[in-house]
Amino acid sequence: MYAQSAAPTAAAPQANAPASSASPGNAAQQQSVLHWLERLHMATRNRSYTGTFVFSNGTEIASSKIWHVCDGRQQLERIEALTGAPRITMRRNDEVAIFFPVQKLVHKDRRDALRQFPDWLRPTNPRIDSFYSVRVVGSERVAGLEATVVDFVAADGLRFGYRVWSEQRTGLMLKMQTRSPQGRVLEQVAFTELQLDAPVRLELLARQFEQTNGYRIVHSVQRPSTALDQRWRMRHDVPGFQPMVFNLRQDPNAAPIAQWVFSDGLASVSLFIETFNPQRHTRESVQAEGATHSLTRRVGDHWVTAMGEVPPETLLLHIQALERLR
């Protein structure tokens, strides 16, 4: 969110130094990006576990407790915040319920999440190997478990790189770092303790998902739409990024906002589009928090906020490509 130029910068291939002196085998070295993403994705299927993980982005440190169960068809999990205000996030497949015990409030939503720790969803971009390369750099112990350390190296300056610690037996992601092209760690999330194949009961988590007695329920005000129906298009593609979903927020107490999501298979960008209001939209800006950047610009009679875990140049390219149809 700092740069004003949209020109991509070259990634520094030497930035991600080996994690240890361990020497991985040639077969592991030759696996593709798609292979590793599929392995990480499938690691959470047909598996139950509990654990505690910590997230940090340089300015914030937060810890959470997770209970996860999946029978191959239905996936449920409970994530309880251990720091900050009390909050419990329940997820059943793509349904999400966030409980705020102090306020006796629960937000229910349906989300097309692109990435969730410790699960990376099945890759959706078959050309992802054109924008990332992968290399095994060693092995380390995380939360008492042996992990293979894998670098996903960005091919250009339009996306960040990732270092992932994958549990050697199951493939489960134990730790992940988002890294700048220079190798600086922007964000990190990691298990501090983990019990694999824990006796987590699917029926118990399903009951907890529905236990809303005494809570005020607020439902999502979003509905699916299309960019064409809302008279928007991209004049040209941003390299690697494909349109995913387009939603409209229909809140009677606020101005309507459209959200258009793009992804390259790992990173994602959201464009939030609303009618320009000179009283509220007074200054174009760029901001950063960890790996997440946001950039605001006026586009004709609309105000656009681009947000994502990508460099600010990538956000600017998305806004510059956005075009209003007559």
C-alpha positions in Angstrom: 0.0 0.0 0.0 2.9 2.4 -0.3 3.9 2.5 -3.9 2.2 4.7 -6.5 3.6 2.8 -9.5 1.9 -0.3 -10.9 5.1 -1.7 -12.4 5.9 -5.2 -11.0 9.2 -5.7 -9.3 11.4 -8.8 -9.7 11.3 -11.4 -7.0 14.6 -12.2 -5.3 15.1 -15.9 -5.7 17.8 -16.0 -3.0 15.4 -14.5 -0.4 14.1 -17.7 1.1 17.1 -19.3 2.7 17.0 -23.0 3.6 15.3 -23.7 6.9 17.7 -26.3 8.0 20.7 -28.3 6.8 18.5 -31.4 6.0 18.8 -32.6 2.5 15.4 -33.6 1.0 15.2 -36.3 -1.7 15.1 -35.6 -5.4 11.5 -37.0 -5.7 10.2 -34.4 -3.2 12.1 -31.6 -5.0 10.5 -32.4 -8.3 6.9 -32.2 -7.1 4.8 -29.4 -8.6 2.9 -26.5 -7.0 -0.3 -28.3 -7.7 0.9 -31.5 -6.1 1.8 -29.7 -2.8 -1.4 -27.7 -2.7 -3.4 -30.8 -3.3 -1.5 -32.6 -0.5 -2.1 -29.7 1.9 -5.8 -29.5 1.0 -6.4 -33.2 1.4 -4.6 -33.3 4.7 -7.7 -32.0 6.5 -10.1 -34.5 4.9 -11.1 -37.6 6.9 -9.1 -36.3 9.8 -9.8 -35.0 13.3 -7.5 -32.8 15.4 -7.3 -30.3 18.2 -4.6 -27.7 18.8 -3.6 -24.2 19.6 -2.2 -21.8 17.0 -0.7 -18.4 17.2 -1.0 -15.6 14.5 1.4 -12.7 14.3 1.9 -9.9 11.7 4.4 -7.6 13.4 1.9 -5.5 15.2 -0.5 -8.1 16.5 -0.2 -11.5 18.2 -3.3 -13.6 18.7 -3.8 -17.2 19.8 -6.7 -19.5 19.2 -7.8 -23.0 20.1 -9.2 -25.2 17.3 -11.3 -28.4 17.2 -11.6 -29.9 13.7 -13.4 -32.9 12.4 -14.2 -34.1 8.8 -15.8 -37.4 7.7 -15.0 -36.8 4.0 -18.4 -35.2 3.3 -19.0 -32.8 6.1 -16.3 -30.6 7.7 -16.9 -28.9 11.0 -14.6 -26.9 13.2 -14.7 -24.6 16.3 -12.1 -21.9 16.7 -12.1 -20.1 20.1 -10.1 -16.9 20.4 -7.8 -17.0 23.5 -6.7 -13.4 23.3 -8.7 -10.2 22.9 -12.5 -10.1 23.2 -14.2 -13.5 23.6 -15.2 -14.9 20.2 -16.0 -18.3 18.9 -16.1 -19.1 15.2 -18.0 -22.2 14.1 -17.7 -23.4 10.6 -19.8 -26.1 8.9 -18.5 -26.6 5.3 -19.1 -23.0 3.8 -21.5 -21.9 6.6 -19.9 -19.7 9.3 -21.4 -18.6 12.6 -19.4 -16.2 14.8 -20.5 -16.1 18.4 -19.8 -13.0 20.6 -20.7 -14.3 24.2 -20.4 -10.9 25.9 -22.9 -9.2 23.5 -25.0 -12.4 23.2 -24.7 -11.9 19.4 -24.1 -14.4 16.6 -23.3 -13.4 13.0 -24.3 -16.1 10.4 -22.8 -16.0 6.9 -21.9 -18.2 4.0 -18.4 -17.7 2.8 -16.4 -18.7 -0.3 -13.1 -18.7 1.7 -10.0 -19.0 -0.5 -7.6 -20.0 2.2 -8.0 -21.0 5.9 -5.3 -22.1 8.3 -4.4 -25.0 8.4 -6.4 -25.8 5.2 -5.6 -24.5 1.7 -8.6 -25.2 -0.5 -8.3 -27.2 -3.6 -6.4 -25.1 -6.2 -8.7 -23.5 -8.8 -6.1 -22.1 -11.2 -4.6 -24.8 -13.4 -1.9 -22.3 -14.5 -0.7 -21.7 -11.0 2.7 -23.2 -11.9 3.2 -20.3 -14.2 3.1 -17.8 -11.3 4.7 -19.8 -8.4 7.5 -22.4 -8.2 8.0 -24.7 -5.3 11.1 -26.1 -3.6 11.7 -28.2 -0.5 14.3 -26.5 1.7 14.6 -28.8 4.6 12.8 -30.3 7.6 12.0 -28.9 11.1 10.0 -29.8 14.2 6.8 -27.8 14.8 4.6 -28.5 17.9 6.6 -31.6 18.4 6.0 -33.0 14.9 8.4 -33.5 12.0 7.6 -31.2 9.1 8.8 -30.8 5.6 9.6 -27.1 4.8 8.4 -26.0 1.4 8.9 -22.6 -0.3 6.2 -21.3 -2.7 8.3 -18.7 -4.6 6.5 -16.0 -6.5 7.5 -15.6 -10.2 7.0 -11.8 -10.1 6.4 -8.9 -7.9 2.6 -9.0 -8.1 2.3 -11.7 -5.3 4.0 -12.7 -2.2 5.8 -15.9 -1.5 4.9 -18.5 1.2 7.0 -20.9 3.4 4.9 -23.8 4.6 5.7 -26.5 7.2 3.8 -29.7 6.2 3.6 -32.6 8.7 5.5 -35.4 7.1 3.0 -38.2 7.8 -0.3 -36.5 7.1 0.6 -33.4 5.1 -1.2 -31.1 7.5 0.0 -27.5 7.5 1.7 -26.9 10.9 3.0 -23.4 10.2 2.9 -20.8 7.4 4.8 -17.6 6.7 3.8 -15.0 4.1 7.0 -13.5 2.8 8.0 -10.4 0.8 10.1 -10.8 -2.4 13.1 -9.9 -0.2 12.3 -12.7 2.2 10.9 -10.6 5.0 8.3 -12.4 7.1 5.1 -10.3 6.8 2.7 -12.7 8.6 3.0 -16.0 10.4 0.6 -18.5 11.8 1.7 -21.7 13.5 0.5 -24.5 15.8 2.1 -24.4 19.3 0.5 -27.7 20.2 -1.4 -30.2 18.1 -3.1 -33.6 18.7 -3.6 -35.5 15.5 -6.5 -38.0 15.2 -8.1 -36.5 18.3 -11.4 -37.9 19.5 -13.5 -34.9 18.2 -17.1 -35.7 17.7 -18.8 -34.4 14.6 -22.3 -34.5 16.3 -21.1 -32.4 19.2 -19.7 -29.7 17.0 -22.9 -29.8 14.9 -25.0 -29.2 18.0 -22.7 -26.3 19.1 -23.2 -24.7 15.7 -26.9 -24.6 16.2 -26.9 -23.6 19.9 -28.1 -20.0 19.6 -30.7 -19.8 22.4 -30.3 -16.5 24.1 -28.4 -15.0 21.2 -29.5 -12.3 18.8 -28.9 -13.7 15.3 -27.7 -11.4 12.5 -27.7 -12.9 9.0 -25.5 -12.0 6.1 -27.0 -9.3 3.9 -25.0 -10.4 0.8 -26.5 -12.0 -2.3 -24.7 -13.4 -5.3 -24.7 -11.5 -8.5 -22.4 -11.0 -11.6 -20.1 -8.2 -12.7 -22.0 -8.0 -16.0 -25.3 -7.7 -14.3 -23.9 -4.8 -12.2 -22.3 -3.3 -15.3 -18.7 -3.8 -14.5 -15.9 -5.5 -16.3 -12.1 -5.7 -16.4 -10.5 -4.1 -19.5 -7.7 -6.7 -19.2 -6.5 -9.4 -16.8 -4.1 -8.8 -14.0 -1.5 -11.6 -14.7 -2.6 -14.8 -12.9 -5.7 -13.4 -11.2 -9.0 -14.9 -12.2 -12.5 -13.6 -11.2 -14.1 -15.9 -8.6 -17.3 -14.5 -7.0 -19.3 -11.2 -7.2 -21.6 -10.4 -4.2 -23.9 -7.5 -3.4 -24.3 -6.3 0.2 -28.0 -5.4 0.7 -28.2 -3.6 4.0 -31.2 -1.3 4.4 -29.2 0.9 6.8 -26.2 1.4 4.6 -25.3 2.2 1.0 -25.1 -0.9 -1.3 -21.6 -2.3 -1.8 -20.4 -4.8 -4.3 -17.5 -7.2 -3.7 -15.7 -8.7 -6.6 -13.1 -11.4 -5.6 -10.1 -12.5 -7.8 -7.6 -15.2 -7.0 -4.4 -16.7 -8.6 -4.9 -19.9 -6.7 -3.0 -18.8 -3.6 -3.4 -15.0 -3.2 -6.7 -13.2 -3.4 -7.9 -9.6 -4.1 -11.3 -8.1 -3.2 -12.7 -5.0 -4.9 -15.3 -3.2 -2.8 -17.3 -0.9 -5.1 -19.8 1.8 -3.8 -21.2 5.0 -5.0 -18.9 8.0 -4.5 -19.9 10.1 -1.5 -17.8 13.3 -1.1 -18.7 13.6 2.6 -17.2 10.2 3.4 -14.7 9.6 0.6 -12.4 12.5 1.1 -8.9 11.1 0.5 -7.4 8.3 -1.6 -5.1 6.2 0.6 -2.9 3.2 0.9 -2.5 1.2 4.1 -0.8 -2.0 5.2 -1.1 -4.4 8.1 1.2 -7.4 7.9 0.7 -8.9 4.5 -2.7 -7.3 4.0 -2.8 -4.1 1.9 -5.7 -1.9 1.0 -5.8 0.9 -1.6 -8.7 3.3 -2.3 -9.3 5.2 -5.5 -12.2 7.1 -7.2 -13.4 5.5 -10.4 -15.8 7.8 -12.1 -18.9 8.1 -9.9 -17.8 5.2 -7.7 -15.3 4.7 -4.9 -13.3 1.5 -5.0 -11.4 -0.2 -2.1 -9.0 -2.9 -3.2 -7.8 -5.3 -0.5 -5.7 -8.4 -0.3 -2.6 -10.2 0.8 -0.7 -8.9 -2.2 1.7 -6.0 -2.9 0.0 -2.6 -3.4 1.0 -2.6 -7.1 -1.2 -5.5 -7.6 -4.2 -3.7 -6.1 -3.5 -0.7 -8.2 -3.5 -2.8 -11.4 -6.9 -4.2 -10.5 -8.4 -0.8 -10.0 -6.8 0.5 -13.2 -8.3 -2.4 -15.1 -11.8 -1.9 -13.7 -14.3 -0.3 -16.1 -17.9 0.8 -15.8 -20.2 -0.4 -18.7 -22.6 2.1 -20.2 
